[in-house]
Amino acid sequence: MNKKIKKYIKEIVKYSIILIIAVNVINFYKSQDLNKEDFPYKAFELIDGSSYILDEEKPLLIYFWATWCPICKFQSPNIEELSKEYQVITFASQSGAKEEIQEYLKDNNLNFKVINDSFNDFAYRFNIKAYPTTLIYDKNKQLKFSDVGYTSSFTLKLKLWWSK
């Protein structure tokens, strides 16, 4: 019995490592097409009608997501957690009217800052082709990290810390 458990643990570890490597290779490949320019904006109008001015001294996490995206359902709670501690702006791409997005946020207990990118204007500007996509800028608003697909909150937190 003990040999069987060790065998299964080895197999799980082996396949987990292969999966992590594959995900990172795919992530790297997909992020090559993203817009690498410095972040050009200083303020936004949020979905709730309020204005948000960026803090020029802090790193910035930009999160492109959609209400129809199944992976975003798993990623969004990580972004929610980070938004309590870091500067986070999110873009809801092609997700309907602001009321529909607000309902989605309420249903999923999400309170992060949201901009309705209903016509994909921002997604086009940043060359976003897959959801979710996360961009991390340093305090000088230079792009430091990009992730396409699911990324753990630990990894994102580490990247934000590094961007300080």
SVG drawing of the C-alpha trace seen along z (x, -y; Angstrom):
<svg xmlns="http://www.w3.org/2000/svg" viewBox="-29 -61 40 63">
<polyline fill="none" stroke="black" stroke-width="0.4" points="0.0,0.0 2.8,-2.4 4.5,-1.8 1.2,-2.6 0.9,-5.9 4.5,-6.9 3.9,-6.0 0.8,-8.1 2.5,-11.1 5.4,-10.8 3.0,-10.8 1.0,-13.7 4.2,-15.8 5.6,-14.8 2.4,-15.8 2.0,-19.0 5.5,-20.1 4.8,-19.3 1.5,-21.2 3.2,-24.3 5.9,-24.3 3.3,-24.0 1.2,-26.8 4.2,-29.1 5.3,-28.4 1.8,-29.1 1.6,-32.2 4.9,-33.5 3.9,-32.8 0.5,-34.6 2.0,-37.6 4.4,-38.3 1.8,-40.2 0.7,-42.5 1.3,-46.3 4.5,-46.9 4.2,-50.8 4.2,-52.7 0.8,-53.0 -0.7,-56.2 -3.6,-56.9 -3.8,-58.9 -7.5,-58.7 -10.6,-56.7 -14.3,-56.8 -15.5,-53.7 -18.6,-51.7 -20.3,-53.2 -19.8,-56.7 -17.0,-57.8 -13.6,-58.9 -10.4,-57.2 -7.0,-58.9 -4.0,-56.7 -1.4,-57.0 1.8,-57.8 4.0,-56.3 2.5,-52.8 2.7,-49.8 -0.5,-49.1 -2.3,-45.9 -4.5,-46.0 -6.9,-43.1 -8.9,-42.4 -11.8,-40.0 -15.3,-39.2 -18.5,-38.0 -18.7,-35.2 -15.2,-34.0 -15.1,-30.7 -11.4,-31.2 -12.2,-34.7 -14.6,-33.2 -11.6,-31.5 -9.1,-34.5 -11.4,-37.3 -11.4,-36.3 -7.5,-36.5 -7.8,-40.0 -10.4,-41.0 -8.0,-39.9 -5.1,-42.0 -7.3,-45.0 -7.6,-45.5 -3.8,-45.9 -2.6,-47.2 -3.7,-49.6 -5.9,-47.6 -8.0,-48.6 -10.1,-46.1 -11.7,-46.2 -14.9,-44.2 -14.7,-43.5 -17.8,-42.9 -19.8,-42.1 -22.9,-44.0 -24.4,-47.1 -23.1,-48.5 -26.2,-47.2 -25.4,-43.6 -21.7,-44.0 -22.8,-45.4 -25.2,-42.5 -22.3,-40.0 -20.0,-41.8 -22.7,-41.6 -23.5,-37.9 -19.8,-37.0 -19.0,-39.2 -16.5,-41.3 -15.7,-45.0 -12.7,-45.9 -12.6,-49.0 -14.2,-48.3 -14.3,-50.1 -16.9,-48.9 -15.0,-48.2 -18.2,-47.3 -16.7,-48.0 -13.3,-46.6 -11.6,-50.0 -9.1,-49.4 -8.6,-45.7 -7.8,-46.8 -5.4,-49.5 -3.5,-46.9 -3.8,-44.2 -5.7,-41.8 -6.8,-38.7 -7.5,-36.2 -9.2,-36.5 -8.2,-36.9 -5.1,-39.0 -3.2,-40.6 -0.7,-43.4 1.6,-44.7 3.2,-48.1 5.9,-49.5 5.5,-52.9 6.9,-54.6 4.0,-52.9 6.4,-50.7 5.1,-47.2 7.0,-44.7 4.9,-41.5 2.0,-40.1 0.0,-37.0 -2.6,-35.4 -5.0,-32.9 -5.1,-32.0 -2.4,-33.2 -2.3,-32.5 -2.7,-35.4 0.7,-34.5 2.4,-34.9 0.6,-38.2 1.5,-39.5 5.1,-38.6 5.2,-40.4 3.5,-43.5 6.1,-43.4 8.9,-43.1 7.5,-46.1 7.8,-48.4"/>
</svg>
